[in-house]
Amino acid sequence: MKRVVVHYDTAPELLEGRRRAQQGNTTLIICSSKKQFLQQLIPFLSVRQPTQAVACKEDTEAEDTHQNQRPHFLLDPTLQLMSISKATKLAFCPTINTLRAHLSSLTILDHTESAPRPSLIIVDLILLHHATSEFSVQGLMRSLAAAVEAAARNKVDLQLCECRDVHDLENPDRGARLWDAQVPLLSGSVRLRDEDAGWSGRLVLVRAIVGRWFEFEKTEEAKGDRVTEDEEMLV
């Protein structure tokens, strides 16, 4: 069973990638509320997407506009989309405790031998821990262990993904940047002096923690050299 950190820039890009991949049955766990997740999709749903270019350049501008645009694929009820929707189970876990409880009881009723193997995708697991007392080696490993155990128990592939905020693409606390964040060893660790100061004690890269169980997709592998031997020993 594969355990991979995949790279999708935003939540809409994740769904588009899921549509193109045509994978087997998928359980998609969103580490936020349903309302928050929909807020990441709405800006994209209102934009009409281009189709393939028309062959005749002599067509009028009005014809080009009509033929080169179509509704967002999520609003286009094609047979492919209906098939993907049927094969996808969605769960929202807006808190760490909710996520861990859901993973501990997760049962995926698909044990066929057909390929490709069913998959479990967890979106924004690291973000869920960010700015909480669980944003530490101890807290992250506890949640990651629950995810790995759930995937192994159900014999499915496991993927992690961190998406950027579509409303603030430069937010340093969202998306792939979180893999290079540093966290203290223990949950509940305090910062030195004030909130703007660094953590007390030894710090470890999130990438090193996750890398204990997961492989990073090629787009992220170049950054993996930042993980030191000392950090690997700590986790």
N, C-alpha and C positions, 0 to 999 in steps of 0.2 A: 504494500500500500504506500502510495506517494504522500509526502508531506511537503508542500511547496508554498513559499511566499510569492504570490503573483502581483504583478504591477498593473493597476488600472488607475488612471489619473483621477477620475471622478466616478460617482455612483452611476450616472447614465452610461459612461464608458464601460463599466463593469457589466451592465445589462446588455449592452451591445455586443460585448465580447462573448457573453454567455449565449446570445442568439447565434453568433457566427460559428462558435465552437461545435454546436450541435452535440453536446455531451449527453451522457445518460441521465438518469434521475438525479436531481440536485436538491439538497437541503441547504437553504440560504438563511443564515442567521445574521440579522442586522443588529449591531450593538447600539441601538438608539430607539426612540419611540417611532411609531408609524408616522406621526405628524412630522417629525424632524426629517425622516427619510423622504417623504413626499416633497418637502420643501427643497430638497436637493434635485428633484426630478422636474418640478413644475417649470422652471425657466427653459428647460430643453423641450418640453412637450409643446410649448407655444411656438416653436420655431419649425418651419417647414424645411425638410431636408432635400437636398438635390438628388436627382436620379442620374442615370447615365446621360452623357451629352447627346444631343440630337445629331443625326447624321448630316442633315442639310443645313448649311450655314445661311441659306437664303430665307429660312423661315422667319416670320415676323417676330418682333420682340415679344409681343403678347403670347404667341404660340410657344416661344422659348420659355417664358415665365411659367406658363401652364404645364408644359411637359417636363420641365426640369425640376419641378418641386412636387413633393408629396408629403403627407402627414408623417409625424414622427412614428417610427416603427411600432412603438408601444400603443399608438392610437389606430394602427392599421390592422384590422382583424383578419390577418392572413391565416392560412392553415398551419404554417410554420409556427407562428406566434401562439396559436391555440395549442399546438402540440407541446411547445416549450412550457407554456403555463401549466399544462396538465402534469408535466414531469418535474415541476418545481414546487417544493414546499417551503413556505416563507414563515419565519419566526422573528419577532422583535423582542430584544432583551435590553431595556434601557438602563439597567443597573447591573453591577458586578454580581451581586447575589442571584439575580434573576438568570444571568448567563450561566453561572456555575450550576444552579439547580436544573436548568433546562438541559445542560450537557450531561448531567449525572443520570437523567431519566430518559434521554433521547433514544428512541427506537426507530430505526429506518427499515421499513418493511419492504425491502427489495434485496433478495438474496439470489437473484438469477445469475447465471454464469455468462450472461451476454456482455459484450464489450460495446462501448467503454464502461468502466467500472463507475458505479454511482459515486457522487462526491458530496462532501460537506464543506461549504464555504462560509467562513466567518469574516464579516466586514467590520472594520474599525474596533477590533478587540483592544489594541494598544490605546487608542483614543479614549475608550471607555474607562481605562485606568488612569489616564492623564489627569493631573490636578486633584487626585485623591490620595489618601494615605496608602492605597494599594499600588501606587505607581513606584514599585520597587522590585528588586530581584525576587523577593519572597512572594509578593502579590502576583506578579506576572507569571512566575513559574507555577503557582497554584492553578491559575486559570488555563495556562497552556497545557498543563498535565491533564486537566479535565477534558480539554478538547482532544488531545491525543488519545486518551483512554476511550472517549466516546467514538472516535473514528475507528479505533482498533476493534472495539466491541461490535460495531456494526459492519466491519470489513469494507470501509469506504475510503476513498482518497480524501485528504484534508488540505484545504487551502486557506491562507490568510491574506487579507488585502486591507490596506489603509488608503482611504480616498481623501482627496482634497475637498475643501469647502467650495462649492460652485459660486457662492456669494462673496468669497474672499480667497482667491486662489493663492495669494501670497501669505496666508496665515501660516506662521512657522510651527504651529502646534497641530497641524493636520497633514494627512498624506504621508508619503514616503519619508519625509524628514523625521518622523517619529522613530524610525529605525536607528537613527544616529543620536537619539536623546540619551542622556546619562541618568541613571537611577541609583539610589542607595541600596544597600543590601537588604535592609529590613523594612517592613511596613511600619508606618508611623514615625519614621525618622523625621527629625526637625531640621530646619534650615538654620544656618549660622546668622545670628543677629536679627535679621528681618527677612521678609518674603523675597526681597530682591537679591539676597545673598545666596551663595552656593549651599549645597547640602553638606552636612557634617559627615565625616567618615569616608570610606572607600566608595567610589562610584563605578558603575559597570554600564557599558553600552547595551541598549535594548537589543541591538543586532546580535550581540554575543549570547544573550539569553535565548532569543528565538532560534538562533543557529544551532543550539544544542539538539533540537528535534527537527528543524525545517531546513530545506535548501532554498536559497534565494534564486529567483528567476534571473536570467542572464543580465537583464537591464540593471539589476542591483548588485551583481557579483563584484563589480569593480570596486565597490565601496567596502567589500568584506575584508580587505587588507587592513582596515583600521582596527580590527579585533586583535588584541594582543594575547599572548600565551597566558599572562597573568589573569586577564579577564575570563578566559576559558576555564581556568582552574577554579575561579570563584563561583562559576555556575555549574 
